[in-house]
Each structure stands twice: as structure tokens, then as C-alpha cells.
Amino acid sequence: MAEFLTNYLNPSWPAYLLVALVQCGLMLALVLAVAAVATWAERKVSGRIQDRLGPTRVGGRFGWLQPVADGIKLFTKEDTIPAGADQMFFRLAPYVSFCASFCIFLALPFSNGWVVQHVNVAVFFILAVAGLEVFGVILAGYASGSKWSLFGAMREAAQMVSYEVPLGLAAVVPVMIAGTMDLVAIGNMQAGWIHNWFIFHDPFTFGIFWIYFTCTVASVNRAPFDLAEAESELVAGFMTEYSGFRWAIFFMAEYASMFAVSGLAAILFLGGWNGPLPVASMLGLTPDIHPLAGYLGNLLGACNFLLKCSLGVVAMMWVRWTLPRLRIDQVITTCLKYCLPLAAAMFLGAMLWTYLLPGGIGLRSQPLGLVAEETDVHGGLPQFSRRDSSDLREKRIGRENGTVPFGNTTGRELLRSEGGH
């Protein structure tokens, strides 16, 4: 889109600025919608688990307008700042947390090519940016001028630092199988039937998916790991002194992070935007048929991806209202004595399995993730692809004729076919 607008705008920077603002606006609207729907779903899920009905009065029988009522209440509520608080940092802390959660969506693809910024190291970028949310929590606890807020912030810091290690190990396993940190490439590798999903690649990847889920529940500060805002011990943890709109910003950041880590899990383990059946291919919704058909196929994939993210968020809510809260020593013990050793063992097992049986458990005859780094002729960025055929001569001739993209053959195969070293 930006390249199209540059034909009509000179200089070209306003075109890129306009496209960036539109993309950020769309992502912000998505985050706000996720927060609104998640607050309603939280009430309904907790009500059903506790044998209640949840919201039933505002907006009809199912309480559809409850998020609107909550938003109006929070926007009009008095915004107080404690006398002993550091006012500048106190005001800044909620936005630091929200910006960290919001930036995750910049590199999170919703379908094939539907991403704000295509980053070839998207997995690393998302994990790095997601860890920045803790700075807002620490800043809120420090700036509140309250020992209870500070205790909650320090608990959150210890918890986040601890669980980032097994979380990173869990995310590395699909990266190792795929041979790339490009989320778009990882999602496309799982196209086809359900046995192509990475979670079914081997038993170790299946096991580490549940370690990933446990660590993400802890990383987004959800029960039973919500010690940073334990109501029974610390009133509300680092949010004790917050009210009104700034309090709502913290919760928007939490729900946005839940949706983002669920989306990352969907891409790394659960096929991304690909369903259990290749419905788009069966219906002919591919760009090879027509550009409009390709758009409809991507739209179907985006709906599939949003459904998987929503199921992940509901699963976190289900866990919250089912399991009791852990003590802080139990939280750290769960990480260091269970999640971390299990993640390391699963990583080693998946590595050996990928080496011995690169095709996985499924019906593949070709390796799933034997890839090689190749060079993008446009930007010089490393690109990755997967081997899906053994007829290298036809591919090389096709690339010379412009009919076969370079990315369908690994560098190792190309060297072997041409007699290289």
C-alpha cells in the first residue's frame, strides 16, 4: 500500500507515515475489542464455573453491553494519586505496560502475509518485547509510595524473570523444527491436514506445548500465578493505588498479552491460520486461482487464527477460576524444579527426534524442517523455506525461467545438485 501511495506523493515519507498510522489504528482497535470481549467472557466463564449466570441485565439476556458499562464507569471515575507517590512515574507506568503488550501485535501475523511488519526474527522479537511489560509493573509499584504495591511489583519481577527461561526453551522447539524464526514461514509450513501441525510432530513437542501454556499463564500474571496482585495478601498488588482509567489500562494490557501469547502458541504449535482441514485449498481459495480468491482464503485463515486465540484466552480463564492460587514459594518452585527441567528434557528429546526422524510422526516422506538460510535479493534479509520435493534440476530450471521461487529448495540441496561443497 505504501509503495502504491508513493506514486502520488512526493516526498514519499507521508505515504509510509499514513500507512503506519492506519496499521497502528487497526491494531489498537483490535486490542480494545479484545479487552472488551475478554472482560465480558471473564464474567460469563467465571459465572458458569461457579454455577452463576454472569451479566444478564445490561444489553439483553446475555449482558452484551456490560463492557460498555464498565468502560463508561472507569472513564468517569475519579483519578486519584497518593500524596507520597512519584506523580510522573505513577502516570507513566500503565502506558509502559500497555505499549509492551501492544508492540507484540506489530510482528504477529494473522494470516499468510497479513502482518503489520514482516520480521524474519518475529519469535525473538515477540518474546523480547513481551518481557518489557514487567517494567511497567515495577514502575507502578515503586511510584505508588506503598509497601504493598512495592511487594506486588517485586513478586511480579521475580516471577517474570523466572518463567521467561522455560518459556524461551518451549518456543525454541518449534523454531528448531522449522529452522526459522519467521512466524509467517512457520505458519505456512503447517498447511494441509491436522497432522502437519507442529504439536503432532513428535511426543516431545506435544509435551512442551503444555509447558509453554503453563509458562504463559504465569508470564501474563494470571491465576494461579497472580501473586503480583493477590487480593487476599496484598489488596491488589502493584495496582493498589490505581483507579479509573489508569487501572483499566493495566487490565487492557493483561488481556492483550493473553491474546498475543495465545496467538504465538497457535502459530508455533497449532497450525497458525491453517485449520485441521485444508478448506481453502479444497474450495480453490488460493492466489493461483485469482487474487480475490487468495484474499478470501487469507480472510478465512484470519478467522481461523482469531478462533484459536479466543480458545486460548478462554482456557486461561478456565484455569483461573478452577485452580487455587499458589504461594510465592510454590510459584518459583513450579518454575525452577518442574518447568525448567522438563522444558530442557523436551528440548533435547525434540532435537534428537528431529535429527533421527525429521519428518515427524505424520505421513510425510520429506523432512519437515530441514531448511537453510537464503538471501533475499531485495533487502538482504535471511529468508527460510522448507524442502518439499527432490527434483532439484526442475526447480533450478524453473527459477531461471522465473516460474519457481528460489525458496522451494534448501541451500544444501542446491549445492549437492550442482556438485558444490
C-alpha positions as a Markdown table, in Angstrom:
| # | Residue | x | y | z |
|---|---|---|---|---|
| 1 | Met | 0.0 | 0.0 | 0.0 |
| 2 | Ala | 2.8 | 2.4 | 0.9 |
| 3 | Glu | 4.5 | 1.7 | -2.4 |
| 4 | Phe | 1.3 | 2.4 | -4.2 |
| 5 | Leu | 0.8 | 5.8 | -2.5 |
| 6 | Thr | 4.4 | 6.8 | -3.3 |
| 7 | Asn | 3.4 | 7.1 | -6.9 |
| 8 | Tyr | 1.1 | 10.0 | -5.9 |
| 9 | Leu | 3.0 | 11.6 | -3.1 |
| 10 | Asn | 6.3 | 13.4 | -3.3 |
| 11 | Pro | 8.3 | 13.2 | -1.0 |
| 12 | Ser | 7.4 | 9.6 | -0.2 |
| 13 | Trp | 7.6 | 9.7 | 3.6 |
| 14 | Pro | 4.0 | 10.9 | 4.1 |
| 15 | Ala | 2.8 | 7.7 | 2.4 |
| 16 | Tyr | 4.7 | 5.5 | 4.8 |
| 17 | Leu | 3.6 | 7.6 | 7.8 |
| 18 | Leu | 0.0 | 7.3 | 6.7 |
| 19 | Val | 0.1 | 3.6 | 6.2 |
| 20 | Ala | 1.8 | 3.1 | 9.6 |
| 21 | Leu | -0.9 | 5.2 | 11.3 |
| 22 | Val | -3.6 | 3.2 | 9.7 |
| 23 | Gln | -2.0 | -0.1 | 10.7 |
| 24 | Cys | -1.5 | 1.1 | 14.3 |
| 25 | Gly | -5.1 | 2.3 | 14.4 |
| 26 | Leu | -6.3 | -1.1 | 13.2 |
| 27 | Met | -4.2 | -2.9 | 15.8 |
| 28 | Leu | -5.3 | -0.5 | 18.6 |
| 29 | Ala | -9.0 | -1.2 | 17.6 |
| 30 | Leu | -8.3 | -4.9 | 17.8 |
| 31 | Val | -6.7 | -4.6 | 21.2 |
| 32 | Leu | -9.6 | -2.6 | 22.5 |
| 33 | Ala | -12.1 | -5.1 | 21.1 |
| 34 | Val | -10.1 | -8.0 | 22.6 |
| 35 | Ala | -10.2 | -6.3 | 26.0 |
| 36 | Ala | -13.9 | -5.5 | 25.8 |
| 37 | Val | -14.9 | -9.0 | 24.8 |
| 38 | Ala | -12.5 | -10.6 | 27.2 |
| 39 | Thr | -14.0 | -8.8 | 30.2 |
| 40 | Trp | -17.4 | -10.0 | 29.2 |
| 41 | Ala | -16.1 | -13.5 | 28.7 |
| 42 | Glu | -14.3 | -13.5 | 32.0 |
| 43 | Arg | -17.6 | -12.7 | 33.8 |
| 44 | Lys | -19.5 | -15.4 | 31.9 |
| 45 | Val | -16.9 | -18.1 | 32.3 |
| 46 | Ser | -16.5 | -17.4 | 36.0 |
| 47 | Gly | -20.2 | -17.4 | 36.4 |
| 48 | Arg | -20.7 | -20.7 | 34.7 |
| 49 | Ile | -17.9 | -22.4 | 36.7 |
| 50 | Gln | -19.4 | -21.0 | 40.0 |
| 51 | Asp | -22.9 | -22.0 | 39.0 |
| 52 | Arg | -24.0 | -18.4 | 38.3 |
| 53 | Leu | -25.3 | -16.7 | 35.2 |
| 54 | Gly | -22.9 | -13.8 | 35.0 |
| 55 | Pro | -24.0 | -10.5 | 33.3 |
| 56 | Thr | -27.7 | -10.7 | 32.3 |
| 57 | Arg | -29.1 | -7.2 | 32.6 |
| 58 | Val | -27.0 | -4.7 | 30.6 |
| 59 | Gly | -27.6 | -5.2 | 26.9 |
| 60 | Gly | -30.1 | -8.0 | 26.9 |
| 61 | Arg | -30.3 | -11.6 | 28.1 |
| 62 | Phe | -26.5 | -12.2 | 27.8 |
| 63 | Gly | -25.3 | -8.9 | 29.0 |
| 64 | Trp | -23.6 | -7.9 | 25.8 |
| 65 | Leu | -23.2 | -4.3 | 26.8 |
| 66 | Gln | -21.5 | -5.0 | 30.1 |
| 67 | Pro | -18.1 | -4.0 | 28.7 |
| 68 | Val | -19.5 | -0.6 | 27.6 |
| 69 | Ala | -21.0 | 0.0 | 31.0 |
| 70 | Asp | -17.7 | -0.9 | 32.7 |
| 71 | Gly | -15.8 | 1.4 | 30.3 |
| 72 | Ile | -18.1 | 4.3 | 31.0 |
| 73 | Lys | -17.8 | 3.8 | 34.7 |
| 74 | Leu | -14.0 | 3.6 | 34.6 |
| 75 | Phe | -13.6 | 6.7 | 32.3 |
| 76 | Thr | -15.8 | 8.8 | 34.6 |
| 77 | Lys | -14.3 | 7.5 | 37.9 |
| 78 | Glu | -12.2 | 9.9 | 39.9 |
| 79 | Asp | -8.5 | 9.5 | 39.2 |
| 80 | Thr | -6.6 | 9.9 | 42.5 |
| 81 | Ile | -2.8 | 10.0 | 43.0 |
| 82 | Pro | -1.4 | 9.3 | 46.5 |
| 83 | Ala | 0.3 | 12.2 | 48.2 |
| 84 | Gly | 3.6 | 10.3 | 48.6 |
| 85 | Ala | 3.6 | 8.9 | 45.1 |
| 86 | Asp | 6.1 | 9.9 | 42.3 |
| 87 | Gln | 3.5 | 11.5 | 40.1 |
| 88 | Met | 5.3 | 11.4 | 36.8 |
| 89 | Phe | 6.2 | 7.7 | 37.1 |
| 90 | Phe | 2.8 | 6.9 | 38.6 |
| 91 | Arg | 1.1 | 8.3 | 35.5 |
| 92 | Leu | 3.6 | 6.7 | 33.1 |
| 93 | Ala | 3.6 | 3.1 | 34.4 |
| 94 | Pro | 0.2 | 1.9 | 32.9 |
| 95 | Tyr | 1.3 | 3.1 | 29.5 |
| 96 | Val | 4.6 | 1.3 | 29.6 |
| 97 | Ser | 2.8 | -2.0 | 30.3 |
| 98 | Phe | 0.3 | -1.3 | 27.6 |
| 99 | Cys | 2.9 | -0.3 | 25.0 |
| 100 | Ala | 4.8 | -3.5 | 25.6 |
| 101 | Ser | 1.7 | -5.6 | 25.0 |
| 102 | Phe | 0.7 | -3.6 | 22.0 |
| 103 | Cys | 4.0 | -3.9 | 20.3 |
| 104 | Ile | 3.7 | -7.6 | 20.2 |
| 105 | Phe | 0.9 | -7.3 | 17.6 |
| 106 | Leu | 3.3 | -5.5 | 15.2 |
| 107 | Ala | 5.1 | -8.8 | 14.4 |
| 108 | Leu | 2.2 | -11.2 | 15.0 |
| 109 | Pro | 0.8 | -12.4 | 11.6 |
| 110 | Phe | -3.0 | -13.1 | 11.4 |
| 111 | Ser | -2.8 | -14.9 | 8.1 |
| 112 | Asn | -0.3 | -15.6 | 5.2 |
| 113 | Gly | 1.2 | -12.1 | 4.7 |
| 114 | Trp | -1.3 | -10.3 | 6.9 |
| 115 | Val | 1.1 | -8.8 | 9.4 |
| 116 | Val | 1.9 | -5.2 | 10.3 |
| 117 | Gln | 5.7 | -5.7 | 10.0 |
| 118 | His | 7.1 | -8.9 | 8.5 |
| 119 | Val | 10.0 | -9.6 | 10.8 |
| 120 | Asn | 12.2 | -12.6 | 9.9 |
| 121 | Val | 13.1 | -13.0 | 13.6 |
| 122 | Ala | 9.5 | -12.5 | 14.9 |
| 123 | Val | 9.7 | -15.1 | 17.6 |
| 124 | Phe | 12.7 | -13.5 | 19.2 |
| 125 | Phe | 11.1 | -10.0 | 18.8 |
| 126 | Ile | 7.8 | -11.0 | 20.4 |
| 127 | Leu | 9.5 | -12.8 | 23.4 |
| 128 | Ala | 11.8 | -9.9 | 23.9 |
| 129 | Val | 9.0 | -7.2 | 23.8 |
| 130 | Ala | 6.7 | -9.3 | 25.9 |
| 131 | Gly | 9.2 | -9.3 | 28.7 |
| 132 | Leu | 9.2 | -5.4 | 28.8 |
| 133 | Glu | 5.8 | -5.4 | 30.4 |
| 134 | Val | 7.3 | -6.1 | 33.8 |
| 135 | Phe | 9.0 | -2.7 | 33.7 |
| 136 | Gly | 5.6 | -1.0 | 33.9 |
| 137 | Val | 4.6 | -3.2 | 36.8 |
| 138 | Ile | 7.9 | -2.4 | 38.7 |
| 139 | Leu | 7.4 | 1.3 | 37.9 |
| 140 | Ala | 3.9 | 1.2 | 39.2 |
| 141 | Gly | 4.9 | -0.5 | 42.5 |
| 142 | Tyr | 7.8 | 1.9 | 43.0 |
| 143 | Ala | 6.0 | 5.1 | 42.2 |
| 144 | Ser | 2.9 | 4.3 | 44.3 |
| 145 | Gly | 4.7 | 5.1 | 47.6 |
| 146 | Ser | 3.1 | 2.0 | 49.2 |
| 147 | Lys | 4.9 | -1.0 | 50.6 |
| 148 | Trp | 2.1 | -3.3 | 49.4 |
| 149 | Ser | 2.4 | -2.1 | 45.9 |
| 150 | Leu | 6.2 | -2.5 | 46.0 |
| 151 | Phe | 5.8 | -6.1 | 47.4 |
| 152 | Gly | 3.5 | -6.9 | 44.5 |
| 153 | Ala | 5.8 | -5.4 | 41.9 |
| 154 | Met | 8.8 | -7.3 | 43.2 |
| 155 | Arg | 6.9 | -10.6 | 43.2 |
| 156 | Glu | 6.0 | -9.9 | 39.6 |
| 157 | Ala | 9.6 | -9.2 | 38.7 |
| 158 | Ala | 10.8 | -12.4 | 40.3 |
| 159 | Gln | 8.0 | -14.4 | 38.6 |
| 160 | Met | 8.6 | -12.9 | 35.1 |
| 161 | Val | 12.3 | -13.4 | 35.2 |
| 162 | Ser | 12.0 | -17.0 | 36.3 |
| 163 | Tyr | 9.4 | -18.1 | 33.8 |
| 164 | Glu | 11.0 | -16.4 | 30.8 |
| 165 | Val | 13.6 | -19.2 | 30.8 |
| 166 | Pro | 11.4 | -22.2 | 30.3 |
| 167 | Leu | 9.1 | -20.1 | 28.1 |
| 168 | Gly | 12.0 | -19.4 | 25.8 |
| 169 | Leu | 13.0 | -23.1 | 25.7 |
| 170 | Ala | 9.5 | -24.0 | 24.8 |
| 171 | Ala | 9.4 | -21.5 | 22.0 |
| 172 | Val | 12.7 | -22.7 | 20.6 |
| 173 | Val | 11.5 | -26.2 | 19.9 |
| 174 | Pro | 9.1 | -25.2 | 17.0 |
| 175 | Val | 11.8 | -22.8 | 15.8 |
| 176 | Met | 14.3 | -25.7 | 15.7 |
| 177 | Ile | 11.9 | -27.9 | 13.9 |
| 178 | Ala | 11.1 | -25.2 | 11.3 |
| 179 | Gly | 14.6 | -23.9 | 11.0 |
| 180 | Thr | 13.4 | -20.3 | 11.1 |
| 181 | Met | 12.1 | -17.6 | 13.5 |
| 182 | Asp | 9.8 | -16.2 | 10.8 |
| 183 | Leu | 6.3 | -16.7 | 12.0 |
| 184 | Val | 4.8 | -16.4 | 8.5 |
| 185 | Ala | 7.1 | -19.2 | 7.3 |
| 186 | Ile | 6.3 | -21.3 | 10.4 |
| 187 | Gly | 2.6 | -20.9 | 9.8 |
| 188 | Asn | 2.9 | -21.9 | 6.1 |
| 189 | Met | 4.9 | -25.0 | 7.0 |
| 190 | Gln | 1.9 | -26.3 | 8.8 |
| 191 | Ala | -0.5 | -26.0 | 5.9 |
| 192 | Gly | -2.6 | -29.0 | 5.0 |
| 193 | Trp | -4.1 | -31.6 | 7.3 |
| 194 | Ile | -4.0 | -31.5 | 11.1 |
| 195 | His | -1.1 | -34.0 | 11.3 |
| 196 | Asn | 1.1 | -31.2 | 9.8 |
| 197 | Trp | 0.7 | -29.1 | 12.9 |
| 198 | Phe | 3.9 | -29.0 | 14.9 |
| 199 | Ile | 2.2 | -30.2 | 18.1 |
| 200 | Phe | 1.9 | -33.6 | 16.4 |
| 201 | His | 5.4 | -33.6 | 15.1 |
| 202 | Asp | 6.7 | -35.7 | 18.0 |
| 203 | Pro | 5.8 | -36.5 | 21.6 |
| 204 | Phe | 8.3 | -34.0 | 23.0 |
| 205 | Thr | 6.8 | -31.1 | 21.1 |
| 206 | Phe | 3.4 | -32.2 | 22.3 |
| 207 | Gly | 4.7 | -32.2 | 25.9 |
| 208 | Ile | 6.4 | -28.9 | 25.6 |
| 209 | Phe | 3.3 | -27.2 | 24.4 |
| 210 | Trp | 1.8 | -27.7 | 27.8 |
| 211 | Ile | 4.9 | -26.3 | 29.4 |
| 212 | Tyr | 4.5 | -23.3 | 27.1 |
| 213 | Phe | 0.9 | -22.9 | 28.2 |
| 214 | Thr | 1.9 | -23.1 | 31.9 |
| 215 | Cys | 4.7 | -20.5 | 31.5 |
| 216 | Thr | 2.5 | -18.1 | 29.5 |
| 217 | Val | -0.2 | -18.2 | 32.2 |
| 218 | Ala | 2.5 | -17.2 | 34.7 |
| 219 | Ser | 4.0 | -14.6 | 32.4 |
| 220 | Val | 0.7 | -12.8 | 31.8 |
| 221 | Asn | 0.1 | -12.8 | 35.6 |
| 222 | Arg | -3.0 | -15.0 | 35.6 |
| 223 | Ala | -4.2 | -17.2 | 38.4 |
| 224 | Pro | -2.9 | -19.5 | 39.8 |
| 225 | Phe | 0.2 | -17.4 | 39.3 |
| 226 | Asp | -1.2 | -13.9 | 40.0 |
| 227 | Leu | 0.8 | -13.3 | 43.1 |
| 228 | Ala | 1.6 | -9.8 | 41.9 |
| 229 | Glu | -2.0 | -8.8 | 42.6 |
| 230 | Ala | -3.0 | -11.3 | 45.2 |
| 231 | Glu | -6.2 | -9.8 | 46.7 |
| 232 | Ser | -6.0 | -11.9 | 49.9 |
| 233 | Glu | -2.5 | -10.8 | 50.7 |
| 234 | Leu | -1.7 | -7.5 | 49.0 |
| 235 | Val | -5.1 | -5.9 | 48.5 |
| 236 | Ala | -4.4 | -5.5 | 44.7 |
| 237 | Gly | -0.7 | -5.7 | 44.5 |
| 238 | Phe | 1.0 | -3.1 | 42.3 |
| 239 | Met | -2.4 | -1.7 | 41.3 |
| 240 | Thr | -3.5 | -1.0 | 44.9 |
| 241 | Glu | -3.3 | 2.8 | 44.4 |
| 242 | Tyr | -4.7 | 2.9 | 40.9 |
| 243 | Ser | -8.2 | 3.7 | 39.9 |
| 244 | Gly | -10.3 | 4.8 | 37.0 |
| 245 | Phe | -8.8 | 4.9 | 33.5 |
| 246 | Arg | -5.2 | 4.0 | 34.5 |
| 247 | Trp | -6.4 | 0.9 | 36.3 |
| 248 | Ala | -8.3 | 0.0 | 33.1 |
| 249 | Ile | -5.1 | 0.4 | 31.1 |
| 250 | Phe | -3.4 | -2.3 | 33.2 |
| 251 | Phe | -6.2 | -4.7 | 32.6 |
| 252 | Met | -6.2 | -3.9 | 28.8 |
| 253 | Ala | -2.5 | -4.8 | 28.8 |
| 254 | Glu | -3.2 | -8.1 | 30.6 |
| 255 | Tyr | -5.9 | -9.2 | 28.2 |
| 256 | Ala | -3.9 | -8.0 | 25.2 |
| 257 | Ser | -1.0 | -10.1 | 26.4 |
| 258 | Met | -3.2 | -13.1 | 26.9 |
| 259 | Phe | -4.4 | -12.8 | 23.3 |
| 260 | Ala | -0.9 | -12.3 | 22.0 |
| 261 | Val | 0.7 | -15.3 | 23.7 |
| 262 | Ser | -2.3 | -17.4 | 22.6 |
| 263 | Gly | -1.7 | -16.3 | 19.0 |
| 264 | Leu | 2.0 | -17.2 | 19.3 |
| 265 | Ala | 1.1 | -20.6 | 20.6 |
| 266 | Ala | -1.4 | -21.0 | 17.7 |
| 267 | Ile | 1.4 | -20.3 | 15.2 |
| 268 | Leu | 4.2 | -22.3 | 16.9 |
| 269 | Phe | 2.2 | -25.4 | 17.7 |
| 270 | Leu | -1.4 | -25.4 | 16.4 |
| 271 | Gly | -1.1 | -24.7 | 12.7 |
| 272 | Gly | -1.4 | -20.9 | 12.8 |
| 273 | Trp | -4.1 | -19.8 | 10.4 |
| 274 | Asn | -4.4 | -23.3 | 8.9 |
| 275 | Gly | -7.3 | -25.3 | 10.0 |
| 276 | Pro | -7.4 | -29.1 | 10.7 |
| 277 | Leu | -8.6 | -29.5 | 7.1 |
| 278 | Pro | -7.3 | -27.6 | 4.1 |
| 279 | Val | -10.6 | -26.0 | 3.4 |
| 280 | Ala | -9.2 | -23.0 | 1.5 |
| 281 | Ser | -7.4 | -25.3 | -0.9 |
| 282 | Met | -10.4 | -27.5 | -1.3 |
| 283 | Leu | -12.5 | -24.5 | -2.2 |
| 284 | Gly | -9.9 | -23.1 | -4.5 |
| 285 | Leu | -9.3 | -20.0 | -2.4 |
| 286 | Thr | -5.7 | -19.6 | -3.4 |
| 287 | Pro | -3.9 | -16.7 | -5.2 |
| 288 | Asp | -3.1 | -19.1 | -8.0 |
| 289 | Ile | -6.7 | -19.2 | -9.0 |
| 290 | His | -7.5 | -15.4 | -8.6 |
| 291 | Pro | -6.2 | -12.6 | -6.4 |
| 292 | Leu | -9.7 | -12.2 | -4.9 |
| 293 | Ala | -9.8 | -16.0 | -4.2 |
| 294 | Gly | -6.4 | -15.6 | -2.4 |
| 295 | Tyr | -7.8 | -12.7 | -0.4 |
| 296 | Leu | -10.8 | -14.8 | 0.7 |
| 297 | Gly | -8.5 | -17.6 | 1.6 |
| 298 | Asn | -6.4 | -15.3 | 3.8 |
| 299 | Leu | -9.6 | -13.9 | 5.4 |
| 300 | Leu | -10.7 | -17.5 | 6.2 |
| 301 | Gly | -7.3 | -18.1 | 7.7 |
| 302 | Ala | -7.5 | -15.0 | 9.8 |
| 303 | Cys | -10.9 | -16.0 | 11.2 |
| 304 | Asn | -9.4 | -19.4 | 12.0 |
| 305 | Phe | -6.5 | -17.8 | 13.7 |
| 306 | Leu | -8.7 | -15.5 | 15.8 |
| 307 | Leu | -10.8 | -18.5 | 16.8 |
| 308 | Lys | -7.7 | -20.3 | 18.1 |
| 309 | Cys | -6.6 | -17.2 | 20.0 |
| 310 | Ser | -10.0 | -16.9 | 21.6 |
| 311 | Leu | -9.9 | -20.5 | 22.7 |
| 312 | Gly | -6.5 | -19.9 | 24.3 |
| 313 | Val | -7.8 | -16.9 | 26.2 |
| 314 | Val | -10.9 | -18.9 | 27.4 |
| 315 | Ala | -8.6 | -21.7 | 28.5 |
| 316 | Met | -6.6 | -19.3 | 30.7 |
| 317 | Met | -9.9 | -18.0 | 32.2 |
| 318 | Trp | -11.0 | -21.6 | 32.8 |
| 319 | Val | -7.7 | -22.3 | 34.7 |
| 320 | Arg | -8.0 | -19.1 | 36.7 |
| 321 | Trp | -11.5 | -20.0 | 38.1 |
| 322 | Thr | -10.7 | -23.7 | 38.6 |
| 323 | Leu | -7.3 | -23.8 | 40.4 |
| 324 | Pro | -6.5 | -22.2 | 43.7 |
| 325 | Arg | -3.8 | -19.5 | 44.0 |
| 326 | Leu | -0.2 | -20.7 | 44.8 |
| 327 | Arg | 2.1 | -19.2 | 47.3 |
| 328 | Ile | 5.1 | -17.3 | 46.1 |
| 329 | Asp | 7.5 | -20.1 | 47.0 |
| 330 | Gln | 5.3 | -22.6 | 45.2 |
| 331 | Val | 5.3 | -20.4 | 42.1 |
| 332 | Ile | 9.1 | -20.2 | 42.0 |
| 333 | Thr | 9.4 | -24.0 | 42.8 |
| 334 | Thr | 7.0 | -24.8 | 39.9 |
| 335 | Cys | 9.2 | -22.9 | 37.6 |
| 336 | Leu | 12.7 | -24.0 | 38.7 |
| 337 | Lys | 12.1 | -27.6 | 39.8 |
| 338 | Tyr | 9.5 | -28.6 | 37.3 |
| 339 | Cys | 9.0 | -26.4 | 34.2 |
| 340 | Leu | 12.7 | -25.7 | 33.6 |
| 341 | Pro | 14.0 | -29.3 | 33.8 |
| 342 | Leu | 11.0 | -30.6 | 31.8 |
| 343 | Ala | 11.5 | -28.0 | 29.2 |
| 344 | Ala | 15.2 | -28.8 | 28.9 |
| 345 | Ala | 14.4 | -32.5 | 28.6 |
| 346 | Met | 11.7 | -31.9 | 26.0 |
| 347 | Phe | 14.1 | -29.7 | 24.0 |
| 348 | Leu | 16.8 | -32.4 | 23.9 |
| 349 | Gly | 14.2 | -35.0 | 23.0 |
| 350 | Ala | 12.8 | -32.9 | 20.2 |
| 351 | Met | 16.3 | -32.2 | 18.9 |
| 352 | Leu | 17.2 | -35.9 | 18.7 |
| 353 | Trp | 13.8 | -36.8 | 17.2 |
| 354 | Thr | 14.2 | -34.1 | 14.5 |
| 355 | Tyr | 17.7 | -35.5 | 13.7 |
| 356 | Leu | 16.6 | -39.1 | 13.6 |
| 357 | Leu | 13.1 | -38.7 | 12.2 |
| 358 | Pro | 12.9 | -35.2 | 10.6 |
| 359 | Gly | 9.5 | -36.0 | 9.0 |
| 360 | Gly | 7.9 | -36.3 | 12.4 |
| 361 | Ile | 5.1 | -38.8 | 13.3 |
| 362 | Gly | 2.9 | -37.8 | 10.4 |
| 363 | Leu | 2.7 | -39.2 | 7.0 |
| 364 | Arg | 5.4 | -37.1 | 5.5 |
| 365 | Ser | 8.1 | -38.6 | 3.4 |
| 366 | Gln | 10.1 | -35.3 | 3.4 |
| 367 | Pro | 11.7 | -33.6 | 6.4 |
| 368 | Leu | 9.6 | -31.0 | 8.0 |
| 369 | Gly | 12.2 | -28.5 | 8.9 |
| 370 | Leu | 15.5 | -29.2 | 7.1 |
| 371 | Val | 16.0 | -25.6 | 6.0 |
| 372 | Ala | 18.9 | -23.4 | 5.0 |
| 373 | Glu | 19.3 | -19.7 | 5.2 |
| 374 | Glu | 19.0 | -18.0 | 1.9 |
| 375 | Thr | 19.4 | -14.4 | 0.9 |
| 376 | Asp | 16.5 | -12.1 | -0.1 |
| 377 | Val | 17.6 | -10.3 | -3.3 |
| 378 | His | 15.6 | -7.2 | -2.3 |
| 379 | Gly | 16.6 | -6.5 | 1.3 |
| 380 | Gly | 19.4 | -8.8 | 2.0 |
| 381 | Leu | 17.5 | -10.3 | 4.9 |
| 382 | Pro | 17.7 | -14.0 | 5.6 |
| 383 | Gln | 14.8 | -16.0 | 4.3 |
| 384 | Phe | 13.8 | -19.5 | 5.2 |
| 385 | Ser | 11.8 | -22.2 | 3.4 |
| 386 | Arg | 11.2 | -26.0 | 3.7 |
| 387 | Arg | 12.2 | -28.8 | 1.3 |
| 388 | Asp | 9.1 | -30.3 | -0.4 |
| 389 | Ser | 10.5 | -32.1 | -3.5 |
| 390 | Ser | 13.6 | -34.0 | -4.6 |
| 391 | Asp | 13.6 | -32.9 | -8.2 |
| 392 | Leu | 16.2 | -30.2 | -7.9 |
| 393 | Arg | 17.0 | -29.9 | -11.6 |
| 394 | Glu | 13.5 | -28.9 | -12.5 |
| 395 | Lys | 13.4 | -26.3 | -9.7 |
| 396 | Arg | 16.7 | -24.8 | -10.8 |
| 397 | Ile | 15.5 | -24.5 | -14.4 |
| 398 | Gly | 12.2 | -23.1 | -13.2 |
| 399 | Arg | 13.9 | -20.5 | -11.1 |
| 400 | Glu | 15.9 | -19.4 | -14.1 |
| 401 | Asn | 12.7 | -19.1 | -16.1 |
| 402 | Gly | 11.0 | -17.3 | -13.3 |
| 403 | Thr | 8.4 | -20.0 | -12.8 |
| 404 | Val | 9.6 | -21.5 | -9.5 |
| 405 | Pro | 10.6 | -19.3 | -6.5 |
| 406 | Phe | 14.1 | -19.7 | -5.0 |
| 407 | Gly | 12.7 | -20.5 | -1.6 |
| 408 | Asn | 11.4 | -24.0 | -2.6 |
| 409 | Thr | 14.9 | -25.5 | -2.4 |
| 410 | Thr | 17.3 | -25.5 | 0.5 |
| 411 | Gly | 20.9 | -24.3 | 0.0 |
| 412 | Arg | 22.3 | -27.7 | 1.0 |
| 413 | Glu | 20.2 | -29.4 | -1.7 |
| 414 | Leu | 21.2 | -26.8 | -4.3 |
| 415 | Leu | 24.9 | -27.3 | -3.6 |
| 416 | Arg | 24.5 | -31.0 | -3.7 |
| 417 | Ser | 22.7 | -30.9 | -7.0 |
| 418 | Glu | 25.2 | -28.6 | -8.6 |
| 419 | Gly | 28.2 | -30.5 | -7.3 |
| 420 | Gly | 29.2 | -27.8 | -4.8 |
| 421 | His | 30.8 | -28.3 | -1.4 |
